[in-house]
């Protein structure tokens, strides 16, 4: 299977963490997709032109990150995995909501960075401030629920961990731990997991604008 990826994407990292957690990392051929290249095969595989996209052995394609993660989890369950990444009810909905919050934090942080990359005269201070506020609200909500994050490393916790790693990666001067100590302690603990250690975000040297 081919995983279309970018080395600095928190959403790709989420898939890779799940693959490691479920013992399937070696099943994935991770291939960098230059999303702004009009010749990239990604555009025919995912009409949105976004990573991650998982190209199956039969040529079918799965996207986005949560869909791919759930497919990997279901595949692992058929192979005898004991602890699902997507838990059953009643905690399933809480995990999926936390997943949405983690993905939303990562998305706001990504959009903010993309706005910063826009040429001089095209950046919007209003949008930059909007994304900054979304990031700060998300961090506060996660701090308020940090005690519940520690119960299990499910899809919600994985999404949050990958989003926080992106904040650290892209905003090295943002001292978010100062006002979110419980969240910072939780993140530091889960960052020692083998799946997190094996999947660090890395710089991307391709084009960042179309």
C-alpha angles and dihedrals in degrees: 000000000000121000111201103215150165119216094227099046117115088200092056089046090054090057092046092050090052090047090054094043090053097042096249103109092108090057092066126082101204111210125180112239115205094212096193093053107102089210096056112122087223090081092064093042098048115022089204089062091225136132141267102053122158115212108203125216090255092053097256117130134220126200150196120043097256093049091049092047092051091049091051090048092050090048090051091050091056087054093054104267111169105208118043120220087215102052125213125250138321093033094036094087093049090050092049091048090051088048089055091050092049092048090046092052090050091047094050090048091049095048090048091054092047090052089053090053093056114111121268110283094026100073117104116219087196094057092044090054091045092054092044089056091048090052092049093048091050092050091050093050090050092048089053090053099036092113091063094047092069096063096083141348096243131147092285095052091044092052091049093047092051092047092051090049088056092050089053091045097049102028105040091161094053104102095200093156092067092072097027105050098154091050091047092051091050092048093049090053097049091044088071092063113113091239091057094043090053096051111050119164112253135196119270119218098191129098116298097192131048 
